[in-house]
Amino acid sequence: MRILDKYLYKELTFTLLAVLAVLLLVSFGTETTRVLTMAIEGKLPGDVVFQVLMLKIPAALEVILPLAVLLAVMLAIGRLYQDQEMVVFRSCGIPEGYFQKQVALFLVPWALMTAFITLWLTPWAAQTERHVISLAQVNAPIAGLVAGRFNRLPNNNGVLYARDIEANGHMQEVWIRLGESRDHAIFSAPQGRFEWVDGRLALVLLKGYSYDGLAQADALTVQQFERLALFLPELTPSQSRLRNREISSAELWRSDIAAHQALLQWRLVLPLSILVLGLLALKMSKTKPRQGRFAKIFIAIILYVVYIQLLTTTENALSKERLSLWIGLWWIPLVFLAFVFAKPKSIKRFLTGGHRR
């Protein structure tokens, strides 16, 4: 590797890491506020907040990495123009194609890492996040119960007693009395546990008895049951359904559903976007001496917003079968790639409709 290659890779690497760190801090500032709000409102157990935030990093990197690459290449190569180093390189006979080749080689590992994130890491993180939240929601009611005591249910909805409560939620000698909404019904069973039933958290009693109509002696009814699921109001946080982003890429590949195919194309296009936006940034990084290093940053961000918005809108149209899957998302990076290799005069002629002054 030549000295110039090392110098160029060093500039690109440090700039990309710095930009990526800033974008992650900005992104996670908003995400942290949202997760903490959910924890305060009781929608998310507090002991899993940090773990949930860490599991959201892969999904954030999917969108942040292309922008980080775009800004990093513009800043690193733009500094070479601003400090007149590019003039020295050109005077030494180094062609423009050299920088395209080196930037493309630099972007290949980042594109492969993005492919790993989108195709495997993000679905795994989404599944793990749902599992962590579900497990915490099961354990949250258990944490507030004391074995051998009559535990008052939230909002005075009743009283629960268990002789022994294990760490996994299994209870022995369970006795529960519900409030007026259930006519002071009493349930007793030798065993009970918390588990998910039809997407809701329930207290399941096994081989017990129910006593209804205790308010009136002549209306007392005793029934025996093998299994009874009680959905307590404050112990039923909703369990999120299996979202599309949790589906593995292998399942998406085998699926014939339009929404799944659209999501698979999204996961495949994002790594390609690293190369496309990086080469586009290289072309836009060329500045005049008095133009300034940050002259085209705003334009680059606008192009990135347009690029991501086109991907999002097209994916939505594909998932709703408003657009053919054969067209897919591929045309978007191809259009931007055409601008990368197009000559400046051709772009100007295209924008002006081919008219000359």
SEKELO-548205 format. One line per 8 residues: number of its first residue (from 1); their letters; for each residue x, y, z of C-alpha. Coordinates in pm, whole numbers, plus 50000, padded with zeros to 5 digits. Each point is the difference from the previous one (the first is absolute). Example, Ala and Ser with C-alpha at 12.3 -4.5 7.8 and 13.67 -1.06 7.14 Angstrom:
2
1	AS	51230:49550:50780; 50137:50344:49934
END
This chain:
357
1	MRILDKYL	50000:50000:50000; 50141:50336:49897; 50045:50291:50239; 49726:50193:49821; 49761:49705:50039; 50063:49984:50375; 49960:50374:50031; 49670:49998:49814
9	YKELTFTL	49859:49702:50192; 50102:50157:50330; 49821:50324:49918; 49686:49818:49889; 49995:49760:50297; 50041:50259:50275; 49752:50237:49836; 49742:49724:49957
17	LAVLAVLL	50034:49883:50361; 49965:50358:50128; 49691:50069:49787; 49848:49664:50095; 50049:50069:50371; 49831:50341:49973; 49706:49864:49803; 49952:49715:50248
25	LVSFGTET	49999:50243:50291; 49742:50219:49829; 49785:49703:49902; 50016:49833:50340; 49921:50321:50182; 49651:49989:49852; 49972:49621:50035; 50110:50010:50365
33	TRVLTMAI	49736:50260:50080; 49729:49788:49839; 50106:49680:50181; 50027:50177:50336; 49652:50146:49949; 49865:49648:49941; 50173:49883:50319; 49852:50288:50203
41	EGKLPGDV	49652:49927:49865; 50037:49634:50100; 49998:49871:49643; 50357:49874:50032; 50170:49850:50309; 50277:50226:50124; 50260:49726:50041; 50014:49930:49626
49	VFQVLMLK	50023:50359:49873; 50376:49987:49931; 49975:49658:49833; 49715:50118:49778; 50201:50308:49897; 50299:49785:49904; 49777:49773:49791; 49875:50302:49805
57	IPAALEVI	50350:50085:49875; 49994:49765:49693; 49673:50148:49870; 50141:50350:50049; 50323:49911:49819; 49803:49895:49692; 49901:50362:49941; 50296:50177:50163
65	LPLAVLLA	50283:49818:49819; 49914:50124:49647; 49976:50359:50127; 50325:49961:50198; 50180:49872:49689; 49864:50286:49788; 50111:50267:50248; 50333:49835:50083
73	VMLAIGRL	50114:49972:49638; 49896:50359:49930; 50183:50132:50307; 50317:49793:49950; 50041:50060:49626; 49871:50355:50032; 50284:50075:50241; 50248:49888:49733
81	YQDQEMVV	49853:50254:49760; 49982:50272:50266; 50366:49954:50106; 50114:49989:49636; 50127:49644:50046; 49796:49884:49706; 50182:50251:49778; 50329:49844:50106
89	FRSCGIPE	49869:49650:49928; 49885:50101:49654; 50332:50169:49925; 50171:49672:50092; 49801:49821:49732; 49744:49828:50224; 49676:49972:49797; 49647:50047:50128
97	GYFQKQVA	49928:49632:49942; 50251:49913:50272; 49785:50165:50265; 49685:49828:49872; 50176:49665:50023; 50138:50060:50351; 49672:50137:50137; 49813:49702:49851
105	LFLVPWAL	50249:49758:50163; 49958:50185:50329; 49621:49973:49978; 49986:49625:49922; 50061:49884:50363; 49740:50249:50125; 49751:49875:49741; 50065:49641:50113
113	MTAFITLW	49954:50103:50363; 49673:50173:49908; 49886:49682:49824; 50076:49801:50315; 49799:50250:50207; 49697:50014:49770; 49982:49631:49908; 50074:49842:50337
121	LTPWAAQT	50071:50232:50292; 49688:50220:49979; 49750:49707:49986; 50185:49831:50287; 49999:50321:50207; 49627:50052:49936; 49916:49645:50108; 50223:50029:50307
129	ERHVISLA	49845:50334:50094; 49649:49854:49990; 50112:49700:50204; 50170:50220:50262; 49697:50226:50035; 49761:49705:50022; 50211:49828:50263; 50032:50321:50201
137	QVNAPIAG	49627:50058:49984; 49944:49650:50137; 50247:50056:50283; 49878:50352:50082; 49681:49889:50180; 50193:49729:50186; 50250:50254:50133; 49726:50180:50191
145	LVAGRFNR	49856:49690:50163; 50107:49870:50343; 49956:49632:50085; 49797:49921:50309; 49821:50336:50005; 49675:50138:49863; 50113:50223:49712; 49760:50273:49898
153	LPNNNGVL	49959:50025:49624; 50044:50340:49831; 49706:50243:50015; 49836:49783:50270; 49900:49741:49742; 50034:49719:50251; 50236:49804:50223; 50243:49721:49910
161	YARDIEAN	50164:49752:50235; 50263:49737:49918; 50178:49781:50252; 50313:49981:49785; 50113:50199:49694; 50290:49873:49792; 50231:50215:49787; 49852:49866:49675
169	GHMQEVWI	49650:50110:50102; 49863:49666:50119; 49790:50033:50316; 49877:49744:50252; 49668:50009:50192; 49855:50299:49817; 49695:50188:50126; 49861:50304:49822
177	RLGESRDH	49698:50217:50066; 49886:50241:49731; 49806:50323:50051; 49639:50101:49957; 50018:49980:49622; 50015:49622:50039; 49744:49976:50285; 50275:49935:50256
185	AIFSAPQG	50100:49678:49825; 50261:49787:50174; 50233:49755:49829; 50232:49751:50164; 50240:49750:49850; 50301:49797:50113; 50211:50141:49714; 50007:50319:49794
193	RFEWVDGR	50232:50195:49771; 50017:50304:49773; 50013:49931:49626; 49895:50142:49664; 49655:49902:49878; 49879:50136:49665; 50250:50284:50015; 49898:50106:50353
201	LALVLLKG	50169:49939:50332; 49783:49779:50220; 50009:49832:50339; 49938:49631:49924; 49859:49780:50278; 50016:49619:49976; 49755:49745:50149; 49821:50237:50234
209	YSYDGLAQ	49658:50125:50106; 49804:50319:49936; 49745:50145:50244; 49743:50242:49857; 49710:50181:50163; 50152:50041:50345; 49795:50316:50056; 49685:49786:50024
217	ADALTVQQ	50011:49668:50182; 49723:49844:49790; 50181:50097:49677; 50333:49837:50085; 50140:49795:49713; 50307:49777:50023; 50165:49875:49684; 50307:49789:49941
225	FERLALFL	50238:50074:49711; 50308:49839:49851; 50147:50324:49864; 49880:50359:50039; 50161:50314:49857; 49927:50325:50185; 50080:50323:49815; 50067:50258:50267
233	PELTPSQS	49962:50364:49886; 50338:50125:50117; 50186:49685:49908; 49914:49992:49629; 50251:50212:49811; 49950:49942:49632; 50251:49775:49829; 50111:50136:49667
241	RLRNREIS	49922:49781:49703; 50268:49848:49784; 50104:50291:49784; 50138:49962:49650; 50345:50118:50102; 50026:49702:50236; 49965:49750:49716; 50331:49847:49895
249	SAELWRSD	50135:50066:49653; 49980:49628:49916; 49626:50000:50072; 49957:50316:49792; 50180:49832:49711; 49764:49702:50009; 49686:50211:50044; 49771:50100:49714
257	IAAHQALL	49835:50286:50193; 50056:50338:49837; 50079:50172:50330; 50269:49741:50078; 50158:50032:49658; 50002:50378:50032; 50173:49977:50338; 50257:49758:49857
265	QWRLVLPL	50079:50247:49723; 50036:50274:50262; 50257:49789:50186; 50192:49933:49679; 49993:50356:49867; 50137:50166:50316; 50348:49841:49969; 50007:50106:49635
273	SILVLGLL	49906:50351:50114; 50329:50022:50190; 50192:49975:49673; 49765:50225:49805; 49983:50282:50254; 50373:49976:50073; 50092:50043:49632; 49742:50276:49968
281	ALKMSKTK	50162:50176:50296; 50340:49971:49831; 49866:50179:49697; 49831:50269:50206; 50308:50058:50219; 50176:50192:49726; 49997:50366:50104; 50152:50319:49874
289	PRQGRFAK	50263:50178:50213; 49759:50263:50133; 49701:49772:50026; 50076:49860:50347; 50021:49647:50133; 49634:49980:50101; 49859:50169:49689; 49812:49695:49870
297	IFIAIILY	49916:49823:50328; 49644:50137:50000; 49946:49881:49642; 50137:49656:50095; 49757:49970:50290; 49712:50097:49771; 50106:49730:49753; 50018:49746:50280
305	VVYIQLLT	49650:50091:50121; 49870:49968:49643; 50177:49663:49962; 49863:49852:50323; 49654:50142:49937; 49994:49841:49655; 50100:49666:50152; 49735:50026:50271
313	TTENALSK	49722:50108:49765; 50085:49736:49742; 50020:49725:50264; 49657:50101:50128; 49862:49986:49645; 50157:49657:49945; 49861:49862:50325; 49650:50117:49902
321	ERLSLWIG	50045:49857:49647; 49963:50343:49841; 50329:49947:49818; 50146:49694:49834; 50264:49810:50194; 50198:49972:49678; 50052:50375:50009; 50070:49988:50371
329	LWWIPLVF	50242:50233:50176; 50290:49943:49762; 49928:50294:49773; 50068:50252:50280; 50372:49920:50056; 50043:49957:49624; 49871:50352:49935; 50235:50147:50262
337	LAFVFAKP	50285:49787:49864; 49940:50143:49653; 50061:50349:50142; 50324:49875:50157; 50157:49897:49669; 49834:50268:49787; 50218:50287:49888; 49922:50346:50141
345	KSIKRFLT	49910:50133:49655; 49754:49714:49949; 49835:50071:50335; 49972:50369:49922; 49854:49924:49657; 49751:49758:50162; 49890:50255:50258; 49958:50275:49742
353	GGHRR	49807:49777:49763; 50279:49984:49742; 49982:50372:49908; 50313:50205:49951; 50029:50368:50060
END
